[in-house]
Every structure is written in C-alpha cells, then in structure tokens.
Amino acid sequence: MSEVRSAALAEQFEDLDQQHEASSLGMWVFLATEIMFFGGLFAGYSVYRGLYFPGFDAGSALLNVKVGALNTALLLCSSLTMALGVRAATLGKRRELATFLVLTILLGLTFVGIKLGVEWHHDYLEHLAPGINFAYEGPNARAVELFFVFYFFMTGVHALHMVVGVSILAVLLWMTFRGRFGPERYNPVEMAGLYWHFVDIIWIFLYPLLYLIGAHH
Amino acid sequence: MSTTAVAPTTGVNYLNAQYGIRSWLLTTDHKRIALLYLGSVTFFFLIGGAAAVLMRLHLIEPQGALLEPATYNKMFSMHGIIMVFFFLIPSIPAVMGNFLVPMMVGARDLAFPRLNLLSWYVYIVGGLFTLYAVVAGGVDTGWTFYTPLSTTYANGNVMAAALGVFITGFSSILTGLNFVVTIHKMRAPGLTWFRLPLFLWAIYATSIIMILGTPVLAITLLLVALERTFHVGIFDPALGGDPILFQHLFWFYSHPAVYIMILPSMGVVSELVTCFSRKRIFGYSFVAFSSVAIAVISFLVWGHHMFVSGQSVYAGLVFSALSFAVAIPSAIKVFNWTATLYKGSVSYQAPMLYALGFIGLFTMGGLTGLFLASLATDIHLHDTYFVIAHFHYIMVGGALMGYLGGLHFWWPKMTGRLYPDGWARFSALVIFIGFNLTFFPQYILGYLGMPRRYAVYPEEFQVLNVMSSAGASILAVGYLIPLVYFIWSIRYGPPAGPNPWGAKGLEWETPSPPPTENFEEVPVVEEEAYAYGEKEAHVV
C-alpha cells in the first residue's frame, strides 16, 4: 500500500494490473455499445433486403467490386500493422511502434481516400446519391434508392469511425515521439488497437453485404 | 431520528476541500459530479412538472380550460421527453449511483473519473438542445417520435429535440460503462459479488441495459434525422419505408429503458427495507438475480407496445408470454421485501415511508401491466388513460418514490446534515395521497375508453378528470415540501454524524460528508451485506 506509486498509475487505482484490467474491460464494453449501434443499422438493412431483394440486388450491381476488394485488402493490412505496433509497444520498442503507427495511419487514410474520393465521387457523378441527385431508370427504382440510402449511411458511419481512429493514432504517434510509452505504459496503444480492429471487422461485414449481393449469379 | 447528534465533523471533506465555481465545473470527484447531476435533474424535473401542471389544469373542463389543442400536444410531448430522458433515466444512476458506487465498493473513485465528468457535460449539451426545441416553439410528436409523424409532418424543432435525446444517450452510455467497470474491477478486498449491497446489483443490471440499449436508440434517431434531412424513405411508407420498423427499433431501447428507470429504485428499496427492519434481506441471491433476470428479459418484450400496430399475431403471442415472464422476477422482489419486514424491528422514518409507498404502488403498477401484456385486453386498453395510469404507477409511484426514498436516506451522507424528519414523513404522506388521487381515476377513465393524448373529452369523464387534477395539485405540493427542507437543511440542519440510521454498508463507515478520497485506507470487508443484528454474534 505504501510502496512508491508508479507515475503511470491513476490515483483511483491500487496498482497497474488493476488499471490495465479496468481500461481493457472499459474498452470491450465500449465496443459492445458500438456493436449495438451498428446492429440497429444491420437490422434495418436486413429487413429491407428481405422486402426488396431485387432492388438491393440491382443496386449492389452498380458498385465497383474491385475497388471494394482493394479497400478490404488495405484495411486487413492495416490491422496487421496495428497488431505489430501493439506488440512493439508492449516490448518497449519505440522506433518500431512509431513506424507501425505511421503505416497504419497511411493505410487508413488511403482507405478513406478511396472510399470518399473515388467511390462516393463516382456514385455522385452517376446520380446515385439519394436525397441529392438520385436518378435511376429501371425497375424497382425506389428499392434501389433505399439500397443506396443504406450504402451511403453505413459506409459513411464506418468512414467516420475510420477518421476518428486515424486521429487517435495520430495522437498516439505524437505521444510516442514525446517518449510517453514504455514497457510499463502501453495501455493507450493496446486500447486504440482494439478499436481499430473493431472498425476493421465492421467493414468485413459491410463488404459482402453491400458489394457481393449478386455474386452468386 | 437518532438523537446521538455527533459533534460536527471539522475535518476536510469533499465539499470544503476546494471552493469556487471552477472547482465544481472541472471536478473529477464522483461525489461532486453526483451533486452536479442532482442540481440538473431537479431543474429538468421542475420543467417537466410544470408541463404536467398545465396539462392537468387544461383537462379540468371537457372542452379544455387553458390551452390550444396544438399547444396541449406540445405540452405532453415536452413532459414526456424531459421526464423520461432528462429526469428518470439519469435520476438514480447519475445522482445516487455516482455518489454511492465507489463508496459501496470501497474505492476512491469510479474507474474513469474524467469520463464521468464528460458524461455530465454531454447530458447538459443534450439538455440544451431539447430546451432549445421547447423555446423555439415545441414538438408535438410525443416522447416516442413515431414516424412518419416525426419525419414528415411535425415541425422542424423535432430535429433539435431528437438530437438532444441522441446526445444525452451517450451520457447514459458513459455512466453505465463506468459503473460496470468499477463494480467488476474496483471492489475492496473481501467484497465478493455476493457481499455487494443489492443497490449495486440493481445498478449493475441497469448499466447493462444502458450499454446495450441506448446505442440502438441513437442509430434510430439518426435514421429519423437522415430521413427528415434528405427526404428518403427509410420509415415513410409513401417512399417505400416501413414505419413499423421504427417502432421495433424504438421500443427495442425504450422498453428496456423502463427498467433503467425502475431497477435502480428497486435497489434503493432493498437497502431501505433491510435498514429499517433491522434484519437481513430475505433471500439475498434471489433479489440479486432477479435484477439480472429483469435486465435480460427486458430486451425480449418490446413487441407488447405494438400489439395493435400490425405486427404478426404470432410475434404478439410470444411477446405477450415473455412480458408475463417479467412479472416473475418483479414479484420475487416484492415477496422478498415483505418477507424481510416480517418479524423485523420496523421503524417508520421518512425513507422507509417512501420505500413502503414504493412497494404498494409498484405492485399496482406491475399488476395492471399484466392487463396490457394480454393480447385481448390490450386491444381494449391500448392508447387509453389506463396505459397512462399504469406507467405512472411504475415511474412515479415506483421510480420517483424510490428516488425520493434514496435521497432522504443518503442526504445526511451527502451533505452531512439532517433534515426535519417530521416534515419529511408528512411530505411522504402527501405524495402518496396526491399520487393515488391523481392516477387512480385514470385507470377508470382508461377502462371507460378515454384515449390518451386528447385535448378534449366527453362530458361524462369530467368528474374523474377533476379528481385527477385535484390530486395533481396535492402531488405538486408534496414535491415542493422536500425541495424547501432539503435546501433549508444544507445551512440549518443539525450535523448528521457518520451513520444516523445505524445502517450497514461501507458508505456509512466514513465521515459525513466523506473526505475527497472516501476512505482513509482501503476498507477490508469481512461480513455479508446487511449483517443487521449479527454484530454481537461476531464479537462472541
């Protein structure tokens, strides 16, 4: 009790183990709330996909599967670099940590760039943005529009999470340069890693649901 | 009231450790944040209450005595939105939970103190948006924001109100997260799960609902905002959307939210009943697990709000059966409380009067809930005053009585002062009488067929409506009395001493008000919760 308290230990905790366990549990609980948040969207998507399957099929066919696949690959690679970064942090290797954080940030930014700059831009030019310039000639136009509502909203909320993730990683990078992390204090990196993987997993579900509806025929 | 008035504690405590507005607005002390919440939920309670007063005045005459019909719609919407999201949901968790969770587990603070402060600011920002919606002209959708009324026909203030509720939701998510982590990871040595006070079991179950339910409401309100902004058909049937989907998503949160409001009160009542019966709670583990059971089942019953919405009859059957299932853990609690009273040394101090009031009123509210959970009777009673009476028995007779009971119980701990017990007992009585006079006639009105949310009604309903309005004025007086003597006691109340009730529990083992770090050294727990009357046995 009267031992010297580590500088990394917040005053409400007794020891570093307790602090580490608390922040891990806190992060997992937060991710549970995120799952429920996206869960509402996935539920809505499922209902309308069931109701209006032909329209969703037609809408999905208008997306560029290859660009989506490229983005999926980028995001999976970023999860790898993030995991390597967390490992470097636990070992106290600051140079390595900085490198992997930079790589993760770059991969994340490329993903967002492709998503907004290439895909959304293209969809906009094709008059596929509901509420803004949606114009679709063909059967099931309403259902196709509904598909694009969900497409823009789901990928938009996901991209927002990516931007938040990249910002967090940028702060961590700055903290790394300031020498804030060591083998005793790597909690923030680990927590950011959990968040990053979570955002990645959301995309793993979004990609087939949005891009691959018609893949079987 | 205990006459052993201890000399005033002269030491440094959390209230006098620092002075100045900055020391409050930037505090990370859970006890100070609890008081910030106490002030803000009281503010919103008074606004929501004012709306109720106007409504009851209006309904004295069949053609409406006071308001334009459109204004009346805005009044009940404002009353519902503010009372549900800005008073009831944060009331016990954010005030008493914040104050007590760290003290009851024997910790210096919650696991994430800065997050805790953030949650208060988030709550305030959400509240400001909602107040803006009120000032800017009001919302007439009811607190339920049903589509397509909210997305197509209602005025634009609905966006500000929905945004306010959306933002405030994150406050309750953060609070729940903090409690779950604190209860899991920060219990004092020897404080096992089954030695926890039952208040903590109730708060834990509540937190689970906050964590898992609130995000669904958040995404639902975002979809409403999206539909309104871009005129796309997510919920609007004219554009291919499905309004029933909105109801499913809304009630998936908002039915469990009922238990966010009532579970903490049940936790408070468990504490009060044992303390004032001087007896261990009957069936500790049953009461503890019934809280968890209520939390779990609460997520599976939302469809009972939608029996007449056109959802599948088979879904209705299942939802009806599951709704009946919630009655089991609720009844377990009531039976265990009454069994605790049996052969206890019961004393009728003010907190206990509120607790006993809770048990009676909650039982009535719960049993009438079964009428509404039955498919056939619900067809007759749906959207009538019967529903209003039912959920006010749960939320005012239940949740609010528990809140007031808890406030009277822990007020001496929070402020270090005693309030006048005679006035407190008197106000408990006034509230009980006023409450029943207000809401019992509404059961009859609903059974006779008076629909809810109507600004006018047939003349034969006038007698019952006047009774209800008369009761509401008594109820209002009952609420104002505690407001006066609580404020009075801060300055003039006699010092409370560390444990004025002779209660068990870690929070009573520190001075009142507690020091900033709660305990001088980490307490070690060696006995079960509520070891009333067993002290002697331990000494021998």
Interface residues (C-beta under 8 A of the other chain):
Chain A: M1 E11 Q12 F13 E14 Q18 E21 A22 S23 L25 G26 V29 F30 A32 T33 E34 M36 F37 F38 G39 G40 L41 A43 G44 V47 Y48 L51 Y52 P130 G131 I132 R142 A143 E145 L146 V149 F153
Chain B: P102 A107 R108 D109 L110 A111 F112 P113 I173 L177 N178 V180 V181 T182 H184 K185 M186 I211 L212 G213 T214 P215 V216 A218 I219 T220 L223 L226 T229 F230 H231 V232 G233 I234 L239 G240 G241 D242 L245 H248 L249 F252 E521 V522
